[in-house]
């Protein structure tokens, strides 16, 4: 990174002057992970590493001077050292040392206690306890002022190092220790010390220098910090990530919530203390004024915005932090409303939140984004608001504590972006992708839905960089990402793994692997078509090709590495086969893809040439007499043999061929019915035809059926259309209207595979049905599974209550038939009464005994 700062002349041994000697004496006290000495005796930690980065660029020679905290401060004041990291800026220190302007680090203070001991929840609960604190530290100054001002006794255990303070608690010589959270969290880890929910004193940390000795050094530090903090990819954020303690992710760090709780408790006690003093104003006026002054000093020194609003939403009190935010003195703010200081959106939000406290007595804890009039950037606050009540319980005001977390949020967002997203394309990076792959595999294991991981690699991408330059290559990568992103579903994830390698995570594709393969193939075809369009690079069209490798979740056994390796192997195979190729990891799946492509072409040709066959299977009454025949499509493909309906019907549905196939079946069925009118037996038989949801919803379905009936001359009352429950999922009103229109012609309707789908009683009573067909999955185990028998009994009772006939499918044994009749089922169908066969075979064998009336 290029930093536009001129090299410095730094500190010499002679006080009061800067010289050309590149030597900088740095005071180092042990406060990991912010500052400490490494094994080589060099400053390290967050602030140490940042200083060393600056020194490397400026040619400074750092001379570390080990010292205890108080000794370091004294040496800095006397000029015995030139610079000291990790110094919080306070009014008293501002008179003793020089500071730069841009804070190097944000910190706060925390109370730590021994595990198993009673944990304080606020500073007030530390009264009477032994409290260890680093002598001369900002924690020492703040806590002394706080407890003295509140007239609360504390037994101080003053130490000369943070390590000594923590050891005092471990040895039982102190009940608690106060320290910055960076050191405290690291020191407490692995010991019997825990972090208590007491947070105070948010601080900004700087590098301090001897007064008048190093203005150029401090200016240079400011230049680096200002430049680095505005660049998410800088050494500053890299250093923060390296030393950042591991914490569970969440919407906000737990310390902020505890901080507000502690401050809220402190404020509540302070307000109660003030209220008690006011009751004694006649006798203790002088003492009351003194206490109120102390309270005001404390509230104005707290690094939080504290305010009180009345039931009229007007400010009754604000501390100095609120006054600084609004740019007006406290006395000018008291009596005003939020409308006088904030924009309209902020006022609506604040009034809604404040109303919950003032009108309903709720306690509010959440983030608020406020925009002050005249200020461009909004502020993000973590606000805690609680109602103030009279002794009778009436709410008379609201007390609020808002901590400005704007800077913290910005840094958090920058770190999150760097950690989980690609800097060039903005897509998820490898880390985020792996996390989503793990969740995708886990979800697939629960739901049974298969998914896939697709590796997409640009062929010969290196030539783009070599011929057009890296800028053109970057633009091409962004354009490729955009084209793919536009063709993804909401549940899909596109990520970038490397220079020219992208990954697409596809979830919830299908329950069956072969269906998942088809879905991936269709999506990949869309990507390939989109990427085949020329890209505009430097004013000229540029055409690329890509290779794709696919691994299904079902091939990975819930293992991320196996899934990635499988997709990579498939990608390499695709590259070997040539450009613009898609290759599946599982060879069996590739065979299935090849067979599917072959079957699709053959099926399309069979429909066009009308070379499929129509077989019939009888539906009988309890006397074994045929009342209806079901028409079933069968396919004998030249060179492929007999293709099962379980294979070619789903293929037809996924490719859209189900519509022309269904039209052919209807035409054949109507021709049969018209021909049967000359047969004394068959003219009484109903012919049932299965109608797929896609066929039924087709805009031309009704018109085609009406024209087929008219051309064939078949009696409509002998035609029965079987639909499934999946038809009822969408556009129910349109479905009912179409069924009513067709019933007006005399056509019957049956609900097929009943009990396996989505139908409800409210749907059934509205549908113009004549028949319910019990799915064969319930009949198969009817005699052995009480649950199946209960389901069949319920369906039969339901049909009777709705005046619908009920037919059981898949009847194969006399025992099944006997039990179904006993349950009240009047119509049966299955291999027991005949397998599907051509009409000619039924006529030749004369195996049909048709019921006399139907």
C-alpha positions in Angstrom: 0.0 0.0 0.0 1.4 3.5 -0.9 1.2 5.9 2.0 1.7 9.6 1.0 3.7 10.6 4.0 7.2 11.9 3.9 9.9 10.1 5.9 10.5 11.7 9.3 13.4 13.0 11.3 12.7 11.4 14.6 13.8 11.7 18.2 17.3 12.1 19.4 18.6 11.6 22.9 18.7 15.4 23.4 15.5 16.6 25.0 13.3 19.2 23.3 14.7 18.6 19.7 14.1 16.4 16.7 17.1 15.3 14.8 18.0 13.1 11.8 18.8 10.1 14.1 16.3 7.4 13.2 15.7 6.3 16.8 12.4 6.2 18.7 12.4 5.0 22.3 9.1 3.3 23.0 7.8 2.5 26.5 6.3 -1.0 26.5 4.3 -2.4 29.4 2.6 -5.8 29.5 -1.0 -5.4 28.3 -1.6 -8.1 25.7 -3.1 -8.3 23.1 -2.8 -4.5 22.8 0.9 -4.0 23.6 3.7 -6.3 24.9 7.2 -7.6 24.0 7.6 -10.6 21.8 10.3 -13.3 22.3 12.8 -11.1 20.3 12.2 -8.2 22.7 10.2 -6.1 20.0 6.9 -4.4 20.6 4.0 -6.5 19.4 0.2 -6.8 19.9 -2.3 -4.6 18.1 -0.7 -1.3 18.8 2.8 -2.7 18.7 2.3 -4.2 15.2 0.8 -1.0 13.9 3.7 1.0 15.1 6.2 -1.4 13.6 4.4 -1.2 10.2 4.8 2.6 10.4 8.4 2.3 11.5 9.2 0.0 8.5 7.8 2.5 6.1 9.4 5.6 7.7 12.8 4.2 8.5 12.3 4.6 12.3 14.5 2.4 14.6 12.3 1.4 17.5 14.1 1.0 20.8 11.7 -0.7 23.2 12.0 0.2 26.9 10.2 -2.3 29.2 8.5 -0.7 32.1 5.6 -0.9 34.4 2.6 1.3 33.7 3.2 4.0 36.2 6.9 4.0 35.5 6.2 4.3 31.8 4.1 7.4 32.3 6.7 9.0 34.5 9.5 8.2 32.0 7.4 9.7 29.2 6.8 12.9 31.2 10.5 13.2 32.0 11.5 12.6 28.3 13.3 9.4 29.1 11.2 7.7 26.5 9.8 9.3 23.3 6.6 7.4 22.7 4.1 5.3 24.6 1.3 3.2 23.0 -2.1 2.4 24.7 -2.7 5.7 26.5 -6.3 6.9 27.0 -6.8 10.6 26.5 -8.0 12.3 29.7 -8.1 16.1 30.6 -5.2 15.6 33.1 -3.1 13.6 30.6 -3.7 16.2 27.9 -1.7 18.7 30.0 1.2 16.3 30.6 1.6 14.7 27.1 1.1 15.3 23.4 -1.5 13.1 21.5 -2.3 12.7 17.9 -5.9 13.2 16.7 -7.1 10.0 15.1 -7.7 7.3 17.8 -5.7 4.2 17.3 -8.1 1.8 19.0 -11.5 1.7 20.8 -11.6 0.1 24.2 -13.8 -0.2 27.3 -13.4 -1.4 30.9 -14.8 -4.5 32.5 -15.0 -6.0 35.9 -13.7 -9.6 36.4 -14.4 -11.9 39.3 -13.7 -15.5 40.4 -16.0 -18.1 39.0 -18.6 -19.4 41.5 -18.6 -16.1 43.4 -21.5 -13.7 43.4 -21.3 -11.5 40.3 -22.0 -7.8 40.6 -24.4 -6.4 38.0 -23.5 -2.8 38.5 -20.7 -0.7 39.9 -22.9 0.1 42.9 -22.7 -3.5 44.0 -18.9 -3.2 44.4 -19.3 -1.1 47.6 -17.5 -2.7 50.5 -15.6 -5.2 48.3 -11.9 -5.4 47.7 -11.3 -4.0 44.2 -8.0 -4.4 42.4 -7.1 -1.7 39.9 -3.9 -0.6 38.1 -2.6 2.5 40.0 -2.6 5.6 37.9 -4.8 4.1 35.1 -7.9 5.6 33.7 -9.9 2.9 35.5 -8.3 4.0 38.8 -9.1 7.7 38.2 -12.7 7.0 37.0 -13.6 4.6 39.8 -12.1 6.8 42.5 -14.2 9.7 41.3 -17.3 7.6 41.0 -17.2 5.9 44.4 -16.0 9.1 46.2 -18.8 11.1 44.5 -21.4 8.5 45.5 -19.9 8.4 49.0 -19.7 4.6 48.7 -16.9 2.6 50.6 -14.6 0.5 48.5 -11.5 -1.3 49.7 -8.8 -0.6 47.1 -6.1 -3.1 46.1 -3.7 -0.9 44.1 -1.3 -2.8 41.8 1.5 -1.8 39.6 0.6 -4.2 36.7 -2.6 -5.8 35.3 -1.1 -9.2 35.9 -0.8 -8.4 39.6 -4.4 -7.4 39.7 -5.7 -10.6 38.2 -3.4 -12.7 40.4 -4.8 -10.9 43.5 -8.3 -12.1 42.6 -7.0 -15.7 41.9 -5.1 -15.7 45.3 -8.2 -14.4 47.2 -6.6 -11.0 48.1 -9.2 -9.1 46.0 -12.8 -9.8 45.2 -12.8 -8.2 41.7 -10.4 -6.6 39.3 -11.0 -3.8 36.8 -9.2 -3.9 33.4 -9.6 -3.1 29.7 -11.6 -5.9 27.9 -8.7 -6.7 25.5 -6.4 -7.8 28.3 -9.1 -9.1 30.6 -10.7 -11.5 28.2 -7.4 -12.9 27.2 -6.1 -13.2 30.7 -9.3 -14.7 32.1 -9.4 -17.4 29.4 -8.5 -20.8 30.8 -8.6 -19.6 34.4 -11.2 -19.5 37.2 -11.9 -15.8 36.3 -15.0 -14.8 34.5 -16.3 -11.5 33.1 -19.0 -9.9 35.3 -21.8 -8.0 33.5 -20.4 -4.6 34.5 -19.0 -2.4 31.7 -17.9 1.2 32.0 -15.6 3.9 30.6 -15.6 3.5 26.8 -12.1 4.9 25.8 -10.2 5.9 22.8 -6.5 4.9 22.9 -3.6 6.8 21.4 0.2 6.9 21.1 1.3 9.6 23.7 4.6 11.6 23.4 6.7 13.8 25.6 5.3 17.4 25.2 6.9 19.3 22.3 9.3 16.5 21.4 7.7 14.8 18.4 5.0 16.7 16.6 6.1 15.2 13.2 5.9 11.7 14.6 2.3 12.2 15.9 1.3 13.9 12.6 2.7 10.9 10.6 0.8 8.5 12.9 -2.4 10.4 12.2 -1.8 10.2 8.5 -1.3 6.4 8.6 -4.3 5.8 10.8 -6.6 8.1 8.7 -5.5 6.3 5.5 -5.7 2.8 6.9 -9.0 3.1 8.6 -10.7 4.2 5.4 -9.4 1.1 3.5 -11.1 -2.2 4.6 -8.2 -4.1 3.1 -5.4 -2.2 4.9 -2.9 -3.4 7.5 -5.0 -1.8 10.2 -8.0 -4.2 9.7 -5.6 -7.1 9.0 -4.0 -6.4 12.4 -7.3 -6.2 14.2 -8.5 -9.5 12.7 -5.2 -11.2 13.7 -5.5 -10.2 17.3 -9.3 -10.1 17.6 -10.5 -12.6 20.2 -12.8 -15.3 19.0 -16.4 -14.6 20.0 -19.8 -16.0 18.9 -21.5 -14.0 16.2 -24.6 -12.1 17.0 -26.4 -8.9 16.3 -24.3 -7.0 19.0 -21.5 -7.9 21.4 -22.9 -8.9 24.8 -20.8 -6.3 26.6 -22.9 -3.5 25.1 -26.1 -4.9 26.5 -24.5 -5.4 29.9 -23.0 -1.9 29.6 -26.5 -0.4 29.2 -27.8 -2.5 32.0 -25.1 -1.4 34.3 -25.5 2.3 33.3 -29.2 2.0 33.7 -28.9 0.5 37.1 -26.4 3.2 38.1 -28.7 5.9 36.8 -31.8 4.5 38.6 -30.0 4.4 41.9 -28.6 7.9 41.3 -32.1 9.3 40.5 -33.6 7.5 43.6 -30.8 9.1 45.6 -31.7 12.5 44.3 -35.4 11.9 45.0 -34.7 11.0 48.6 -32.6 14.2 49.0 -35.3 16.3 47.6 -37.7 15.1 50.3 -35.3 16.4 52.9 -34.6 19.7 51.1 -35.8 21.8 54.2 -33.2 20.2 56.5 -30.3 19.3 54.1 -30.4 22.0 51.4 -26.6 22.4 51.4 -26.0 18.7 51.3 -28.6 18.2 48.5 -27.0 20.8 46.3 -23.6 19.2 46.9 -24.9 15.8 46.0 -26.7 17.0 42.9 -23.5 18.6 41.7 -21.6 15.4 42.2 -24.3 13.5 40.3 -24.2 16.0 37.4 -20.4 15.6 37.3 -20.8 11.8 37.1 -23.5 11.9 34.5 -21.6 14.3 32.3 -18.4 12.2 32.5 -20.2 9.0 31.4 -19.5 8.1 27.8 -23.2 7.7 27.0 -26.1 10.0 26.1 -28.4 10.3 29.2 -31.7 12.1 29.1 -35.1 12.4 30.7 -38.4 13.1 28.9 -41.8 13.9 30.4 -45.1 12.4 29.4 -45.4 15.3 26.9 -42.3 14.0 25.1 -40.3 17.1 26.1 -36.8 16.9 27.4 -36.5 17.5 31.2 -32.8 16.7 31.5 -29.9 16.0 29.2 -26.2 15.4 30.0 -23.3 17.0 28.2 -23.1 14.2 25.6 -26.6 14.9 24.4 -25.8 18.6 24.3 -22.7 17.9 22.2 -24.7 15.7 19.8 -27.4 18.3 19.2 -25.1 21.3 19.1 -26.9 23.2 21.8 -26.4 23.9 25.5 -28.4 21.7 27.9 -30.6 24.6 29.1 -31.6 25.3 25.4 -32.6 21.7 24.9 -34.7 21.3 28.1 -38.4 21.9 27.2 -37.9 21.1 23.5 -39.2 18.0 21.6 -37.3 15.7 19.2 -38.9 17.5 16.2 -36.6 20.5 17.1 -33.4 18.5 16.5 -34.0 15.4 14.3 -35.4 14.7 10.9 -39.0 13.4 10.3 -38.1 9.7 10.1 -36.1 9.8 13.3 -38.9 11.6 15.1 -41.4 9.0 14.1 -39.1 6.2 15.3 -38.3 7.9 18.6 -42.0 8.7 19.3 -43.0 5.1 18.7 -40.3 3.8 21.0 -40.8 6.4 23.7 -44.6 5.8 23.6 -44.0 2.2 24.5 -42.3 3.4 27.7 -44.4 6.4 28.6 -47.8 5.1 27.6 -47.5 1.3 28.2 -44.8 1.2 30.9 -42.6 -1.1 28.9 -38.8 -1.2 29.1 -37.2 -0.6 25.7 -33.8 -2.0 24.7 -32.8 -1.9 21.1 -30.9 -0.1 18.4 -32.0 3.3 17.1 -30.7 5.0 14.0 -31.0 8.8 14.4 -30.2 11.6 12.0 -29.7 15.1 13.5 -30.8 18.0 11.3 -27.9 19.5 9.4 -25.7 16.4 9.8 -25.1 14.2 6.8 -24.3 10.9 8.5 -26.8 9.2 10.8 -25.8 7.9 14.3 -26.4 4.4 15.4 -27.3 4.1 19.1 -27.9 1.2 21.5 -30.7 2.6 23.6 -32.1 1.5 27.0 -35.3 3.4 28.1 -37.2 2.7 31.2 -40.3 4.4 32.8 -39.9 6.5 36.0 -42.8 6.1 38.4 -44.2 8.0 41.3 -44.6 6.1 44.7 -48.2 5.3 43.6 -47.0 3.7 40.4 -47.9 6.4 37.9 -45.4 7.1 35.1 -44.2 10.6 35.1 -41.1 10.5 32.9 -38.8 8.4 30.7 -35.2 7.9 31.5 -33.0 7.0 28.5 -29.4 5.9 28.1 -28.1 5.8 24.5 -24.6 4.6 23.6 -23.2 5.7 20.2 -22.1 2.5 18.4 -21.8 4.1 15.0 -18.0 3.6 14.7 -18.2 0.1 16.2 -20.9 -0.8 13.6 -18.8 0.5 10.7 -15.7 -1.4 11.8 -17.9 -4.5 12.4 -19.4 -4.3 8.9 -16.0 -3.7 7.3 -14.5 -6.7 9.1 -17.6 -8.8 8.2 -17.3 -7.8 4.5 -13.6 -8.6 4.5 -14.1 -12.0 6.2 -17.0 -13.3 4.1 -17.1 -11.6 0.7 -14.9 -11.3 -2.3 -13.5 -7.8 -2.6 -13.8 -7.6 -6.4 -17.2 -9.0 -7.2 -18.9 -8.6 -3.8 -19.9 -12.3 -3.9 -19.5 -14.7 -0.9 -16.0 -16.0 -0.6 -14.7 -19.5 0.2 -15.3 -19.1 3.9 -18.9 -18.0 3.6 -19.6 -20.6 0.9 -18.3 -23.5 3.0 -20.6 -22.4 5.8 -23.6 -22.4 3.5 -22.6 -25.7 2.0 -22.5 -27.3 5.5 -26.0 -25.9 6.2 -27.2 -27.0 2.8 -26.0 -30.6 3.4 -27.6 -30.6 6.8 -30.9 -29.3 5.4 -30.8 -31.9 2.7 -30.3 -34.7 5.2 -33.4 -33.5 7.1 -35.8 -32.8 4.2 -34.6 -35.4 1.7 -34.4 -32.9 -1.1 -31.2 -33.2 -3.1 -29.0 -30.3 -4.1 -25.8 -29.7 -6.1 -22.5 -27.9 -6.1 -21.5 -26.5 -9.5 -17.9 -25.4 -10.2 -17.8 -22.9 -13.1 -14.4 -22.1 -14.7 -13.7 -19.6 -17.5 -11.7 -21.3 -20.2 -8.4 -19.7 -21.1 -9.0 -16.7 -18.8 -5.3 -16.1 -18.6 -5.3 -14.9 -22.2 -7.6 -12.0 -21.2 -5.2 -10.7 -18.6 -2.3 -11.2 -21.0 -3.8 -9.5 -24.0 -6.2 -6.9 -22.5 -4.8 -6.3 -19.1 -5.8 -7.2 -15.6 -8.4 -4.3 -15.4 -10.2 -5.8 -18.4 -10.0 -9.2 -16.7 -11.6 -7.8 -13.5 -14.4 -6.2 -15.5 -15.0 -9.5 -17.3 -15.2 -11.4 -13.9 -17.8 -8.9 -12.6 -19.8 -9.1 -15.7 -19.8 -13.0 -15.6 -20.9 -12.9 -12.0 -23.8 -10.5 -12.8 -25.1 -12.6 -15.7 -25.1 -15.8 -13.6 -26.7 -14.0 -10.6 -29.6 -12.8 -12.7 -30.5 -16.5 -13.5 -30.4 -17.9 -10.0 -33.3 -18.7 -7.7 -33.7 -17.0 -4.3 -32.3 -20.1 -2.5 -29.2 -20.4 -4.6 -25.7 -19.0 -3.7 -23.1 -17.8 -6.2 -19.6 -17.5 -4.8 -16.1 -16.8 -6.1 -13.4 -19.2 -5.2 -10.4 -18.0 -7.1 -9.2 -15.9 -10.0 -11.6 -17.3 -12.7 -13.5 -19.9 -10.7 -17.0 -19.5 -9.5 -19.2 -21.8 -7.5 -23.0 -22.1 -7.5 -24.7 -23.8 -4.5 -28.1 -25.2 -5.6 -30.4 -26.3 -2.8 -33.9 -28.1 -2.7 -33.7 -29.3 -6.3 -35.8 -32.5 -6.1 -36.5 -35.5 -3.9 -35.1 -37.9 -6.5 -31.5 -37.6 -7.7 -32.5 -38.0 -11.3 -34.9 -35.1 -11.1 -32.1 -33.1 -9.4 -29.8 -33.9 -12.3 -32.5 -32.6 -14.8 -32.9 -29.4 -12.8 -29.2 -28.7 -12.8 -29.0 -29.4 -16.5 -31.7 -26.9 -17.2 -30.1 -24.2 -15.0 -26.7 -24.9 -16.6 -28.1 -24.5 -20.1 -29.4 -21.1 -19.1 -26.0 -20.0 -17.8 -24.2 -21.3 -20.9 -26.6 -19.4 -23.1 -26.2 -16.2 -21.2 -22.4 -16.4 -21.1 -22.3 -17.2 -24.8 -23.4 -13.6 -25.5 -20.4 -11.4 -26.3 -19.0 -9.1 -23.5 -18.0 -5.6 -24.2 -14.3 -5.1 -23.2 -12.5 -1.9 -24.2 -15.2 -1.2 -26.8 -14.9 -4.5 -28.6 -17.0 -7.7 -28.3 -15.3 -10.6 -26.4 -16.7 -14.1 -26.4 -15.8 -16.6 -23.7 -16.5 -20.3 -23.0 -16.8 -22.0 -19.6 -16.5 -25.5 -18.2 -18.8 -26.8 -15.5 -18.4 -29.6 -13.0 -21.3 -30.8 -10.8 -21.5 -32.9 -7.7 -24.9 -33.8 -6.1 -25.4 -33.7 -2.4 -26.5 -37.4 -2.5 -23.0 -38.3 -3.8 -21.2 -36.6 -0.8 -22.6 -38.4 2.2 -23.0 -35.1 4.0 -19.3 -34.4 3.7 -18.2 -30.9 2.5 -14.7 -32.0 1.3 -16.2 -35.0 -0.6 -18.6 -32.6 -2.3 -15.9 -30.2 -3.3 -13.6 -32.9 -4.5 -16.4 -34.4 -6.6 -17.3 -31.1 -8.2 -13.6 -30.4 -8.9 -13.1 -33.9 -10.5 -16.1 -33.3 -12.7 -14.8 -29.9 -13.7 -11.5 -31.4 -14.8 -13.3 -34.0 -16.8 -15.4 -31.3 -18.5 -12.2 -29.3 -19.4 -10.7 -32.5 -20.9 -13.8 -32.9 -23.1 -13.6 -29.4 -24.5 -15.2 -26.0 -24.1 -18.7 -25.2 -22.9 -19.2 -28.6 -21.4 -21.1 -29.8 -18.3 -19.9 -32.9 -16.6 -21.4 -34.7 -13.5 -19.2 -36.3 -10.9 -21.3 -39.5 -10.6 -20.8 -41.7 -13.7 -24.2 -43.3 -13.2 -25.8 -39.8 -13.3 -24.0 -39.1 -16.5 -25.3 -42.3 -18.0 -28.8 -41.3 -16.8 -28.4 -37.9 -18.5 -27.4 -39.6 -21.7 -30.3 -42.0 -21.5 -32.7 -39.2 -20.7 -31.6 -37.2 -23.7 -32.1 -40.3 -25.9 -35.5 -41.0 -24.4 -36.6 -37.4 -24.8 -35.9 -37.4 -28.5 -37.5 -40.8 -29.0 -40.6 -39.8 -27.1 -41.0 -36.6 -29.1 -40.8 -38.7 -32.3 -43.3 -41.3 -30.9 -45.9 -38.7 -30.1 -45.5 -37.0 -33.5 -45.8 -40.4 -35.3 -48.6 -41.5 -32.9 -46.8 -44.8 -32.3 -47.6 -45.2 -28.6 -50.3 -47.7 -27.5 -53.4 -47.4 -25.3 -54.0 -50.3 -22.8 -57.1 -50.8 -20.7 -57.6 -52.0 -17.2 -61.0 -52.9 -15.8 -62.7 -51.3 -12.7 -65.2 -53.7 -11.2 -68.0 -53.7 -8.7 -68.3 -56.0 -5.7 -69.9 -58.7 -7.9 -66.8 -58.6 -10.2 -68.6 -57.0 -13.0 -66.8 -54.3 -15.1 -68.3 -50.8 -14.7 -65.4 -48.9 -16.3 -62.0 -49.2 -18.0 -59.0 -47.0 -17.3 -57.0 -45.9 -20.4 -53.2 -46.2 -19.8 -50.5 -45.1 -22.3 -47.8 -47.7 -23.1 -44.6 -47.2 -25.2 -42.5 -49.8 -27.1 -39.6 -47.7 -28.4 -37.6 -49.1 -31.4 -34.1 -50.0 -30.3 -34.9 -49.2 -26.6 -37.5 -51.8 -25.8 -40.5 -51.4 -23.5 -40.3 -48.1 -21.6 -42.1 -48.1 -18.2 -44.7 -45.3 -17.7 -42.8 -44.6 -14.4 -39.9 -43.5 -16.6 -41.5 -41.8 -19.6 -44.5 -40.0 -17.9 -42.1 -37.9 -15.5 -39.9 -37.3 -18.6 -42.9 -36.0 -20.5 -44.0 -33.8 -17.5 -40.5 -32.2 -17.1 -40.1 -31.5 -20.8 -43.6 -30.2 -21.6 -44.4 -33.3 -23.8 -47.1 -34.2 -21.4 -49.5 -31.9 -23.2 -49.3 -33.4 -26.7 -49.1 -36.9 -25.1 -52.3 -36.2 -23.1 -54.1 -34.8 -26.2 -53.3 -38.0 -28.1 -54.6 -40.2 -25.2 -57.9 -38.2 -25.1 -58.3 -38.5 -28.9 -57.8 -42.2 -28.7 -60.2 -42.6 -25.8 -62.9 -40.6 -27.5 -62.5 -42.7 -30.6 -62.8 -45.9 -28.5 -66.0 -44.6 -26.9 -67.5 -43.7 -30.2 -66.7 -47.1 -31.6 -68.2 -48.9 -28.5 -71.6 -47.5 -29.2 -72.1 -50.3 -31.7 -71.2 -52.9 -29.0 -74.1 -54.0 -26.7 -71.7 -54.7 -23.8 -69.1 -52.0 -24.2 -71.5 -49.1 -24.8 -72.4 -49.3 -21.1 -68.8 -49.0 -19.9 -67.2 -45.7 -18.7 -63.7 -45.0 -20.0 -61.4 -43.2 -17.5 -58.4 -41.0 -18.7 -55.7 -39.5 -16.5 -55.2 -35.8 -16.9 -51.9 -34.2 -15.7 -52.0 -30.8 -13.9 -50.0 -29.2 -16.7 -52.4 -30.5 -19.4 -55.5 -29.4 -17.4 -54.1 -25.9 -16.9 -53.1 -25.5 -20.6 -55.0 -22.7 -22.2 -56.2 -24.9 -25.1 -57.3 -27.9 -22.9 -61.0 -27.2 -22.8 -61.2 -26.2 -26.5 -59.3 -29.3 -27.6 -61.5 -31.6 -25.6 -64.7 -30.0 -26.9 -63.5 -30.3 -30.5 -62.4 -33.9 -29.9 -65.8 -34.8 -28.6 -67.5 -33.2 -31.5 -65.2 -34.8 -34.1 -65.4 -38.3 -32.6 -69.1 -38.4 -31.8 -68.4 -40.1 -28.5 -71.0 -39.8 -25.6 -69.5 -37.3 -23.1 -71.3 -39.0 -20.2 -69.1 -42.1 -20.7 -65.8 -40.2 -20.4 -64.3 -39.8 -16.9 -61.3 -37.5 -16.3 -59.0 -38.5 -13.4 -57.2 -35.6 -11.8 -54.7 -35.6 -8.9 -54.7 -33.5 -5.7 -51.7 -31.6 -6.9 -54.0 -29.9 -9.4 -55.7 -28.1 -6.5 -52.6 -26.4 -5.2 -52.8 -23.3 -7.4 -55.6 -21.3 -9.1 -58.3 -23.3 -7.4 -61.1 -21.1 -8.6 -60.0 -21.4 -12.2 -59.8 -25.2 -11.8 -63.3 -25.4 -10.4 -64.7 -23.3 -13.2 -63.1 -25.5 -15.9 -64.4 -28.6 -14.2 -67.9 -27.1 -14.0 -67.8 -26.2 -17.7 -66.8 -29.7 -18.7 -69.4 -31.3 -16.4 -72.0 -29.3 -18.2 -71.2 -31.5 -21.2 -71.8 -34.6 -19.1 -68.1 -35.5 -18.4 -67.4 -37.1 -15.1 -64.5 -36.4 -12.7 -62.5 -38.7 -10.4 -59.9 -37.7 -7.8 -56.9 -40.1 -8.3 -54.4 -41.1 -5.6 -56.6 -39.7 -2.9 -54.9 -39.3 0.5 -51.4 -38.7 -0.7 -51.6 -35.0 -1.6 -53.1 -31.7 -0.5 -56.9 -31.9 -0.8 -59.0 -30.7 2.2 -62.7 -31.1 3.0 -63.3 -27.5 2.0 -62.0 -28.3 -1.5 -63.8 -31.6 -1.9 -67.3 -30.3 -1.2 -66.8 -27.6 -3.9 -65.4 -29.9 -6.6 -67.8 -31.6 -9.1 -66.5 -35.1 -8.4 -68.2 -38.5 -8.9 -65.4 -40.8 -7.6 -62.6 -40.9 -5.1 -59.7 -43.4 -5.8 -57.9 -44.8 -2.8 -54.1 -44.8 -3.6 -52.6 -48.3 -3.9 -50.0 -47.5 -1.2 -52.8 -47.7 1.4 -54.2 -51.0 -0.1 -50.8 -52.7 -0.3 -50.5 -53.1 3.5 -54.2 -53.0 4.4 -54.1 -56.4 6.0 -51.0 -55.8 8.1 -50.9 -52.1 9.0 -53.7 -50.8 11.2 -52.9 -47.3 10.1 -53.5 -48.1 6.5 -56.8 -49.7 7.3 -57.8 -46.7 9.4 -57.0 -44.4 6.4 -59.0 -46.5 4.0 -62.0 -46.7 6.3 -61.9 -42.9 6.7 -61.8 -42.3 3.0 -64.7 -44.6 2.4 -66.7 -42.8 5.1 -65.8 -39.5 3.7 -66.9 -40.6 0.2 -70.3 -41.8 1.6 -70.8 -38.5 3.5 -70.2 -36.5 0.3 -72.3 -38.9 -1.9 -69.2 -40.0 -3.9 -68.3 -43.5 -5.1 -65.0 -44.9 -3.7 -62.6 -47.1 -5.7 -59.6 -48.9 -4.3 -56.5 -49.2 -6.6 -53.8 -51.9 -6.5 -56.0 -54.8 -5.4 -54.0 -58.0 -5.9 -55.4 -60.7 -3.6 -58.8 -62.1 -2.7 -58.0 -61.3 1.0 -57.6 -57.6 0.2 -60.8 -57.5 -1.9 -62.7 -59.2 0.9 -61.5 -56.7 3.5 -62.2 -53.7 1.3 -65.8 -55.0 0.6 -66.2 -55.4 4.4 -65.2 -51.8 4.9 -67.8 -50.6 2.4 -65.7 -50.1 -0.7 -67.9 -50.7 -3.7 -65.4 -50.4 -6.6 -62.1 -52.2 -7.1 -59.2 -52.2 -9.6 -56.0 -54.1 -9.7 -54.1 -57.1 -11.0 -56.6 -59.4 -9.3 -59.1 -58.4 -12.0 -56.7 -58.0 -14.9 -53.5 -56.3 -15.9 -53.6 -53.4 -18.4 -53.9 -54.9 -21.9 -54.9 -53.8 -25.5 -58.6 -53.6 -26.2 -58.2 -56.4 -28.8 -57.0 -58.8 -26.1 -60.0 -58.1 -23.9 -62.3 -58.7 -26.8 -60.5 -61.9 -28.0 -60.5 -63.4 -24.5 -64.0 -62.2 -23.7 -62.8 -61.7 -20.2 -65.0 -58.6 -19.6 -68.3 -59.2 -17.7 -70.0 -55.8 -18.0 -72.5 -54.7 -15.4 -76.0 -54.6 -16.8 -76.5 -50.9 -16.0 -74.0 -48.1 -15.1 
